[in-house]
Amino acid sequence: MQKFAPSLLAVGLAAALVGCQENGPQDPKITINKNPYPSTYKPVATSSTLITNATVLTGTGERLDQTDVLLVDGKVQQVGKDLSANADTTIDAMGKWVTPGIIDVHSHLGAYPSPSVESHQDGNEMTSPNTAEVWVEHSVWPQDPGFNRAREGGITSLQILPGSANLFGGRGVTLKNVPAHTMQAMKFPEAPNGLKMACGENPKRVYGRQGTLPSTRMGNMAGYRMAWAEAQEYKRAWDKYDADYEAGLNPEAPVRDIKHDTLRAVLEGEVLIHNHCYKAEEMAMMIDLSKEFNYHAGTFHHGVEAYKIADLLADNGSCAALWPDWWGFKMEAYDMVQENVAIVDAVKNSCAVVHSDSDTTIQRLNQEAGKVMFRANENGFDISEQHAIKWITSNAAKSLGIEDKTGSLEAGKQGDVVIWNQSPFSVYAKAEQVFVDGAKVYDRNDSAFQAQSDFMLGQQ
């Protein structure tokens, strides 16, 4: 008599039971709520506003002199000369400059807030190389005074990211930079989540010291590949469950795993990759990795060596979010040129972005872009203000998947607008008035529009 190994017998019984379940009456369909923490942001009710006689940088590559911008119902309704509109409020911006609201694609405000004390340091879950299950929005402290300081610098939207200790650091969140008591009241409606990944020295240093994988760059790559292979199997299991249920069967749902929920969402194009990566060869490998597992490599952040592979980034449709002049603080950040952003930007179909990764630099991201423009033009480029503004407006919006909503002054876009006292690229530039969805959220000359967080009340 033939004997079967117990494990094979168990498999056979399990298969028989599953088959019975599939042929029986259907249980209620198991579905996963993909948005369990929805935005509660509500634009402030606004009257119409007409800004007149300004030098306007549209964020689309145009400079329009002596031009008007009309905001109605929270949106840009019209941009042009001598607009004949009866607005509730008219602002004479003669001698001033108007731009779209500035967008920072790489911030840690709220998760690494001020004051910088240990109990507030909630941005890096350094307990596993793969923490795709964590969402940085659950660490965001909306009372961080840094949000107000950033608004004073014209920042109207920003992406908050986890730190870079892990191969997969967790989900990021895009916020409207408005005063609020909850994170969800700042959450940018319909903005896709991002997934923070990290290359290079950080993960291999953190986990190498613990004597676990990864301790080398090849260990990093192996960790990514194992995670994506598992995610593909998870996606396949859920796809099969959904298909079988739709076919009238009664399948057993896969076991829920919120880590793999995030990776599955990337594979399905619902979550965007934001990858901390300095070196050219590693960015190239990450693009190859994305092709192996059929997702998009998204935006590369910091990218000190992005200039070496500018054509590859453009061909892959990957944005590069870069500093103007940070370099040399570790070996992977050593091979820098100050024309990095401009070289990436010079390639057709490129997407160059200037980011901060700093609670202080975010307050003057306009001048960070100005540094790039100056240094590049000093070395033979011909970059205009109307082009450079795209690095912190429309290109940044593209990186975050919100370019259909904000990032440029076009009819139908959200009324995210900054009025500057002069060219925003000047070292003397100051944001005088800032609007989010057509509502004034900051006025340098009116204390009623200079929000202070509860934390700062009573502070000297």
C-alpha positions in Angstrom: 0.0 0.0 0.0 1.4 3.4 -1.0 2.0 5.8 1.8 1.9 9.6 1.6 4.0 12.0 3.5 1.9 13.8 6.2 2.7 17.2 4.5 1.4 16.0 1.2 -1.7 14.6 2.8 -2.3 17.9 4.5 -1.9 19.7 1.3 -4.4 17.4 -0.4 -7.0 17.8 2.3 -6.6 21.6 2.2 -7.0 21.6 -1.5 -10.2 19.5 -1.2 -11.6 21.8 1.5 -10.8 24.9 -0.6 -12.5 23.2 -3.6 -15.6 22.6 -1.5 -15.6 26.2 -0.3 -15.3 27.5 -3.9 -18.4 25.5 -5.0 -20.6 26.6 -2.0 -22.6 29.7 -1.6 -20.6 32.9 -1.5 -19.5 34.5 1.7 -19.5 38.3 1.8 -16.7 39.7 -0.5 -13.6 40.7 1.4 -12.3 44.1 0.2 -9.5 46.3 1.5 -10.2 50.0 2.3 -7.4 51.7 0.3 -8.1 55.1 2.0 -8.8 54.5 5.7 -7.5 57.9 6.7 -9.1 60.2 4.2 -8.4 63.9 3.9 -10.8 66.2 5.8 -9.2 69.3 4.2 -11.8 71.9 3.3 -10.8 75.0 1.3 -11.7 78.2 3.1 -14.7 79.9 1.5 -13.3 82.8 -0.5 -14.4 85.8 -2.4 -13.0 86.5 -5.8 -9.5 88.1 -6.0 -8.0 90.1 -8.9 -4.2 90.6 -8.8 -3.2 93.3 -11.3 -0.1 94.6 -13.1 2.3 92.0 -11.9 5.2 90.2 -13.5 3.8 86.7 -13.7 5.8 83.5 -14.0 3.1 80.9 -14.9 5.1 77.7 -14.1 4.6 76.6 -17.7 7.7 78.4 -19.0 6.1 81.8 -19.7 6.8 85.2 -18.3 4.0 87.7 -18.6 4.7 91.4 -17.8 2.0 93.8 -16.6 -0.4 90.9 -16.2 -3.4 90.1 -14.1 -4.4 86.9 -12.3 -8.1 86.3 -11.4 -9.0 83.8 -8.7 -12.6 82.8 -8.4 -14.1 80.0 -6.2 -10.7 78.9 -5.1 -9.3 78.4 -8.6 -7.4 80.3 -11.3 -10.0 81.6 -13.6 -8.0 83.7 -16.0 -4.5 85.0 -16.6 -4.0 88.0 -19.0 -3.6 91.7 -19.5 -6.2 94.2 -18.4 -8.7 91.7 -17.3 -12.2 93.3 -17.0 -13.4 91.5 -13.9 -15.5 92.8 -11.0 -13.6 91.0 -8.2 -14.5 91.4 -4.5 -10.8 92.2 -3.8 -8.3 93.8 -6.1 -4.6 93.8 -5.3 -2.4 96.2 -7.2 0.9 94.2 -7.7 2.7 96.8 -9.8 6.5 96.1 -9.4 5.8 92.8 -7.8 6.1 89.2 -9.1 3.5 86.5 -9.0 4.2 82.7 -9.2 2.3 79.5 -8.5 2.6 78.3 -4.9 6.0 76.7 -4.2 6.0 72.9 -3.7 8.6 71.0 -1.7 8.7 67.3 -2.7 11.0 66.3 0.1 10.3 67.5 3.7 10.2 66.0 7.1 8.3 68.7 8.8 5.9 67.4 11.5 7.7 64.0 11.7 11.0 65.6 12.6 9.5 68.9 14.0 10.9 71.8 16.0 11.9 71.8 18.8 14.2 68.9 17.8 13.9 66.7 20.9 14.1 62.9 21.1 10.4 62.5 21.9 9.5 64.3 18.6 11.8 62.2 16.3 9.2 60.1 14.7 10.3 59.9 11.0 12.6 56.8 10.9 11.2 53.3 12.0 14.7 51.8 12.3 13.5 48.3 13.3 13.5 46.4 10.0 15.0 46.9 6.5 11.4 46.8 5.1 8.9 48.9 7.0 6.6 49.5 4.0 3.7 49.1 6.5 4.3 52.4 8.3 2.7 55.6 7.1 4.5 58.8 8.0 1.2 60.7 8.2 0.7 58.9 11.5 3.8 60.7 12.9 3.0 64.2 11.6 2.5 66.8 14.3 0.5 69.6 12.6 1.6 72.1 15.3 5.2 72.0 14.1 6.1 75.7 13.9 8.1 74.8 10.7 4.8 74.7 8.7 4.2 78.4 9.4 7.8 79.3 8.6 7.6 77.4 5.3 4.4 79.2 4.4 6.1 82.5 5.0 8.5 81.4 2.2 5.7 80.7 -0.2 5.3 76.9 0.3 1.7 76.0 -0.4 2.1 72.2 -0.7 4.7 69.7 0.5 5.4 66.0 0.7 6.3 64.6 4.1 8.6 61.5 3.8 9.9 59.0 6.3 13.6 58.9 6.8 16.2 56.9 4.8 17.4 54.2 7.3 15.5 51.4 5.6 15.3 49.9 2.2 11.6 50.6 2.3 10.9 53.4 4.8 7.1 53.6 4.5 4.5 55.8 2.9 4.8 59.5 2.5 2.0 62.0 2.4 1.3 65.2 0.5 -0.1 68.1 2.5 -1.7 71.5 1.9 0.3 74.0 3.9 -2.6 75.4 5.9 -2.9 76.0 9.6 -4.8 73.0 11.1 -5.1 70.9 14.3 -5.0 67.5 12.6 -2.9 66.0 9.9 -6.0 64.9 7.9 -7.2 68.6 7.8 -3.9 69.3 5.9 -4.0 66.2 3.7 -4.0 67.1 0.0 -7.3 65.5 -1.4 -6.7 62.9 -4.0 -2.9 63.2 -4.0 -1.4 59.8 -4.4 0.7 58.4 -1.6 4.4 57.9 -2.1 6.6 55.0 -1.0 10.0 56.0 0.4 12.9 53.8 -0.6 16.6 54.3 0.1 19.8 53.2 -1.7 23.3 53.2 -0.6 25.1 54.0 2.6 22.2 54.5 5.0 20.5 51.1 5.1 23.7 49.1 4.8 25.2 51.1 7.7 22.2 50.8 9.9 21.6 47.1 9.5 25.2 46.1 8.9 26.0 47.4 12.4 23.3 45.0 13.6 24.9 42.1 11.8 21.9 41.5 9.5 21.1 42.0 5.8 21.8 44.4 4.3 25.4 45.2 5.1 26.5 45.9 1.5 25.1 47.4 -1.6 24.6 43.9 -3.0 22.6 43.2 0.2 20.5 46.3 -0.4 19.6 45.0 -3.9 18.9 41.5 -2.7 16.5 43.0 0.0 14.6 45.0 -2.6 14.3 42.0 -4.9 13.0 39.6 -2.2 10.4 42.2 -1.1 9.1 42.8 -4.6 9.0 39.1 -5.3 6.9 38.6 -2.2 4.7 41.5 -3.2 4.1 40.0 -6.7 2.9 36.8 -5.0 0.6 38.8 -2.7 -0.8 40.7 -5.6 -1.3 37.4 -7.5 -3.2 35.9 -4.6 -5.6 38.8 -4.3 -6.1 39.0 -8.0 -7.0 35.3 -8.1 -9.4 35.8 -5.2 -11.1 38.7 -6.9 -11.4 36.9 -10.2 -12.7 33.7 -8.6 -15.3 35.6 -6.6 -16.4 37.5 -9.7 -16.8 34.1 -11.4 -19.3 33.0 -8.8 -17.0 30.9 -6.7 -16.5 31.1 -2.9 -12.7 31.4 -2.5 -10.9 32.0 0.7 -9.4 35.5 0.9 -5.7 35.8 1.3 -4.4 36.8 4.7 -4.2 40.6 5.0 -0.6 42.1 5.2 -0.4 45.9 5.3 3.2 45.9 4.4 2.4 44.1 1.1 -0.7 46.3 0.7 1.7 49.2 0.1 4.0 47.3 -2.3 0.9 45.9 -4.1 -0.3 49.4 -4.5 3.0 50.4 -6.2 2.7 47.4 -8.6 -0.8 48.6 -9.4 0.3 52.2 -10.1 -1.6 53.7 -7.1 1.5 54.6 -5.0 4.5 56.5 -6.4 8.1 55.6 -5.6 10.3 58.3 -4.0 13.8 56.9 -3.8 16.7 58.4 -1.7 19.6 57.6 -4.0 22.9 59.5 -4.6 25.0 57.5 -7.1 24.5 57.2 -10.8 25.0 53.4 -11.0 22.6 52.8 -8.1 19.9 54.9 -9.8 20.4 52.9 -13.0 20.1 49.7 -11.0 16.9 50.9 -9.4 15.4 51.6 -12.9 16.4 48.0 -13.9 14.8 46.7 -10.7 11.6 48.5 -11.5 11.5 46.9 -14.9 12.2 43.5 -13.5 9.1 43.8 -11.3 7.0 46.0 -13.6 6.5 49.2 -11.6 7.7 52.7 -12.3 10.9 53.9 -10.5 9.3 57.3 -9.8 11.4 60.2 -8.5 15.1 60.0 -7.4 15.8 62.3 -4.4 19.2 63.9 -3.7 20.8 62.4 -6.8 24.2 64.0 -6.4 25.4 62.1 -9.5 22.1 62.5 -11.5 24.0 64.6 -14.1 25.8 61.4 -15.2 22.6 59.7 -16.2 20.4 62.6 -17.2 19.4 60.9 -20.5 18.5 57.7 -18.7 16.3 59.5 -16.2 14.5 61.3 -19.0 14.0 58.2 -21.0 12.5 56.5 -18.0 10.2 59.4 -17.2 11.8 59.7 -13.7 12.0 63.1 -12.0 15.2 64.0 -10.1 14.7 66.1 -6.9 18.0 67.7 -6.1 19.9 70.1 -4.0 21.7 73.1 -5.6 24.9 72.7 -3.7 24.8 70.1 -0.9 27.7 67.6 -1.3 30.7 66.0 0.4 29.1 65.1 3.7 29.6 61.4 3.0 31.4 59.4 0.3 28.3 58.8 -1.9 27.7 62.5 -1.9 31.2 63.4 -3.0 31.1 63.5 -6.8 28.9 66.7 -7.2 28.8 69.5 -9.7 26.8 72.6 -9.0 25.2 72.5 -12.4 23.6 69.1 -11.5 20.0 70.4 -11.7 20.7 72.3 -15.0 22.3 69.3 -16.7 19.4 67.0 -15.8 17.0 69.7 -16.9 18.8 70.2 -20.3 17.7 66.8 -21.6 14.5 66.6 -23.6 11.5 65.3 -21.5 13.4 65.7 -18.3 11.8 66.5 -14.9 14.3 68.4 -12.7 13.1 69.5 -9.3 14.8 71.5 -6.5 13.9 70.1 -3.0 14.9 71.0 0.5 15.1 68.0 2.9 15.5 70.7 5.5 13.4 72.6 8.0 15.3 75.8 7.2 16.0 75.5 3.5 12.3 75.0 2.9 11.8 78.6 4.0 13.7 79.9 1.0 13.3 77.2 -1.7 12.9 80.0 -4.3 16.5 81.1 -3.6 17.7 77.5 -3.7 16.4 77.4 -7.3 18.0 80.8 -7.9 21.4 79.5 -6.8 21.1 76.8 -9.5 20.1 79.3 -12.2 23.0 81.6 -11.3 25.7 78.9 -11.2 24.5 77.3 -14.4 24.3 80.5 -16.3 27.8 81.4 -15.0 29.0 78.2 -16.7 27.4 78.6 -20.1 23.8 77.7 -19.7 21.0 80.1 -20.6 18.3 79.6 -18.0 15.6 82.2 -17.6 13.5 82.9 -14.5 10.3 81.7 -16.2 12.0 78.3 -16.8 13.7 77.9 -13.4 10.4 78.5 -11.6 9.2 75.1 -13.0 11.8 73.3 -10.7 9.8 74.3 -7.6 6.3 74.4 -9.1 5.1 72.4 -12.1 7.9 69.8 -12.1 7.4 69.3 -8.4 3.7 68.8 -8.9 4.5 66.2 -11.6 6.7 64.4 -9.2 3.9 64.2 -6.7 1.2 63.2 -9.2 -0.8 66.4 -8.6 0.1 68.3 -11.8 -3.5 68.3 -12.9 -4.5 70.2 -9.8 -1.7 72.7 -9.0 1.8 73.8 -9.9 1.0 76.3 -12.6 -1.2 79.4 -13.1 -3.6 78.0 -15.7 -7.4 78.3 -15.8 -9.0 75.6 -13.7 -6.0 74.9 -11.5 -6.2 75.5 -7.8 -5.6 79.1 -6.7 -2.2 78.4 -5.0 -0.4 81.7 -5.6 2.4 83.7 -4.2 2.9 87.5 -4.5 6.6 88.4 -4.2 8.1 91.9 -3.5 10.5 91.3 -6.4 11.9 88.5 -8.5 11.6 85.3 -6.3 15.2 84.4 -7.3 16.7 87.5 -5.7 18.5 87.2 -2.4 16.2 90.1 -1.3 13.0 88.3 -2.3 10.2 88.0 0.3 6.8 86.4 -0.1 4.3 89.2 0.7 1.0 87.3 0.3 0.3 83.6 -0.1 -2.9 82.0 -1.2 -4.0 78.4 -1.0 -7.1 77.5 -3.0 -7.7 81.2 -3.5 -7.8 81.9 0.3 -5.1 84.1 1.8 -3.1 82.1 4.3 -0.2 84.5 4.8 0.3 88.3 4.6 3.6 89.7 5.6 2.0 93.1 6.5 -1.1 91.8 8.3 -0.8 89.9 11.6 -4.3 88.5 11.1 -2.7 86.3 8.4 0.4 85.3 10.3 -0.7 82.0 11.9 1.1 80.7 15.0 0.9 77.1 16.1 -0.6 76.4 19.5 2.8 75.3 20.6 4.2 78.8 20.1 1.5 80.7 22.0 3.1 82.4 25.0 6.7 81.7 23.7 9.2 84.5 23.9 
